[in-house]
Amino acid sequence: MILVMACCRGGWAQSPVKIDQRSDPLVRSLEALYVKSMQIALSGDLDAYWRLRTAASRSRPPTLTRELLPLFAQMLPPLDSLSFVGLDFNGRSARALYRWSRTDMTRYTVVVYLLEQDTWRIDSIVVKTDRATNGREAETEKRPAPAPEAAGSQ
């Protein structure tokens, strides 16, 4: 569901190969690219950061400056703190899905990589949050809201 939603820009001309092992060489190399991009972002080197991103990603939000780049990088957790869910790969593009380790909500990060000039580059990083569904929350959702007059009389 999230993988399909994340990026349809490049399309999928062929059926994607699904990789579910974080130890796979492609996953490891793409994760190394992501880690390097976050290290560069934390340093504020905007030119080096954009060399690791696709040309198309430069025109999409967020608009980053040297001052904002480290703040952007700090908003994302390190990949090694996330649970790897899987990677879809079709030869020219790859989408990696990670699940955040949180109990109060379900949060995913999708990193889209594209081959650009025969070099893997990061095209997008999307964070998707779903409300947690636990017993207490589900019970609260089922209860009707009190009528305005009943709420005021208490």
C-alpha positions as CSV (number, residue, x, y, z in Angstrom):
1,M,0.0,0.0,0.0
2,I,2.6,2.6,1.0
3,L,5.1,1.5,-1.5
4,V,2.6,2.0,-4.3
5,M,1.6,5.4,-3.0
6,A,5.1,6.6,-2.5
7,C,6.3,7.1,-6.0
8,C,4.8,6.6,-9.4
9,R,6.9,9.3,-11.1
10,G,9.3,6.9,-12.8
11,G,6.7,4.2,-13.4
12,W,7.3,0.5,-13.2
13,A,7.8,-0.8,-16.7
14,Q,8.6,-4.3,-15.4
15,S,7.4,-6.1,-12.3
16,P,9.5,-5.1,-9.3
17,V,11.7,-7.5,-7.5
18,K,10.8,-7.6,-3.8
19,I,13.8,-7.8,-1.4
20,D,13.0,-8.5,2.2
21,Q,16.5,-9.0,3.6
22,R,18.3,-5.9,5.0
23,S,21.6,-7.8,4.3
24,D,21.0,-7.8,0.6
25,P,23.9,-6.0,-1.2
26,L,21.6,-3.6,-3.0
27,V,19.8,-2.7,0.2
28,R,23.1,-2.2,2.0
29,S,24.5,0.1,-0.8
30,L,21.3,2.2,-0.9
31,E,21.3,2.5,2.9
32,A,25.0,3.6,2.8
33,L,23.9,6.3,0.3
34,Y,21.1,7.5,2.6
35,V,23.5,7.5,5.6
36,K,26.0,9.5,3.7
37,S,23.4,12.0,2.6
38,M,22.2,12.5,6.2
39,Q,25.8,13.0,7.4
40,I,26.3,15.6,4.6
41,A,23.0,17.3,5.5
42,L,24.0,17.6,9.1
43,S,27.2,19.3,8.1
44,G,25.1,21.9,6.1
45,D,27.0,21.2,2.8
46,L,24.1,22.0,0.4
47,D,26.1,21.4,-2.8
48,A,27.3,18.0,-1.7
49,Y,23.8,17.1,-0.5
50,W,22.3,17.9,-3.9
51,R,24.9,15.8,-5.7
52,L,23.4,12.7,-3.9
53,R,19.8,13.7,-4.9
54,T,18.0,13.5,-8.3
55,A,17.7,16.6,-10.4
56,A,13.9,16.4,-10.0
57,S,14.1,16.3,-6.2
58,R,15.6,19.8,-6.2
59,S,12.4,21.4,-7.3
60,R,10.2,19.7,-4.8
61,P,9.5,20.8,-1.2
62,P,11.0,21.2,1.2
63,T,13.1,24.2,0.0
64,L,16.4,23.7,1.8
65,T,19.1,26.3,2.6
66,R,22.4,25.7,4.3
67,E,20.8,26.7,7.6
68,L,17.7,24.5,7.2
69,L,19.5,21.4,5.9
70,P,20.8,20.2,9.3
71,L,17.3,20.7,10.8
72,F,15.8,18.6,8.1
73,A,18.3,15.8,8.7
74,Q,17.6,15.9,12.4
75,M,13.9,15.4,11.8
76,L,14.6,11.9,10.4
77,P,15.8,9.0,12.6
78,P,18.9,7.1,11.6
79,L,18.0,4.1,9.4
80,D,19.6,1.7,11.9
81,S,16.9,2.7,14.4
82,L,14.1,1.7,12.0
83,S,12.8,-1.7,11.1
84,F,13.4,-2.6,7.5
85,V,10.2,-3.8,5.9
86,G,11.3,-4.3,2.3
87,L,12.6,-2.9,-1.0
88,D,11.0,-3.0,-4.4
89,F,13.5,-2.8,-7.2
90,N,12.9,-2.7,-11.0
91,G,16.4,-2.0,-12.4
92,R,16.2,1.8,-12.6
93,S,14.3,2.6,-9.4
94,A,14.0,1.3,-5.9
95,R,11.7,2.0,-3.0
96,A,12.7,1.1,0.5
97,L,10.1,0.9,3.3
98,Y,11.0,1.3,7.0
99,R,8.8,1.1,10.1
100,W,9.5,3.4,13.0
101,S,9.7,1.7,16.4
102,R,6.9,3.5,18.1
103,T,4.0,2.2,20.2
104,D,1.8,5.2,20.1
105,M,1.4,5.4,16.3
106,T,2.4,3.6,13.2
107,R,4.9,5.6,11.2
108,Y,6.7,4.6,8.0
109,T,9.5,6.1,6.0
110,V,9.7,5.5,2.3
111,V,13.0,6.3,0.5
112,V,12.8,6.3,-3.3
113,Y,16.1,5.9,-5.2
114,L,16.5,6.4,-8.9
115,L,19.4,5.6,-11.3
116,E,20.4,8.9,-12.8
117,Q,23.4,9.0,-15.1
118,D,24.2,5.4,-14.0
119,T,24.5,6.5,-10.3
120,W,22.0,5.8,-7.6
121,R,20.5,9.0,-6.2
122,I,17.8,9.7,-3.6
123,D,14.7,11.0,-5.2
124,S,12.4,11.4,-2.2
125,I,12.0,10.7,1.4
126,V,8.4,10.4,2.6
127,V,7.2,9.9,6.2
128,K,3.7,8.5,6.6
129,T,1.9,8.3,9.9
130,D,-1.2,6.2,10.7
131,R,-3.0,6.5,14.0
132,A,-2.3,3.7,16.3
133,T,-5.2,1.3,16.8
134,N,-5.1,-0.1,20.3
135,G,-7.9,-1.3,22.5
136,R,-8.4,1.9,24.4
137,E,-8.3,4.2,21.3
138,A,-10.8,1.9,19.5
139,E,-13.1,2.0,22.5
140,T,-13.0,5.8,22.6
141,E,-13.7,6.0,18.9
142,K,-16.8,3.8,19.2
143,R,-18.4,6.0,21.9
144,P,-20.7,8.7,20.6
145,A,-19.8,12.3,21.5
146,P,-22.0,13.7,24.3
147,A,-24.8,16.0,23.1
148,P,-23.9,19.7,23.6
149,E,-26.6,20.2,26.3
150,A,-25.5,17.1,28.2
151,A,-21.9,18.2,28.2
152,G,-22.9,21.7,29.5
153,S,-25.0,20.3,32.3
154,Q,-22.2,18.5,34.0
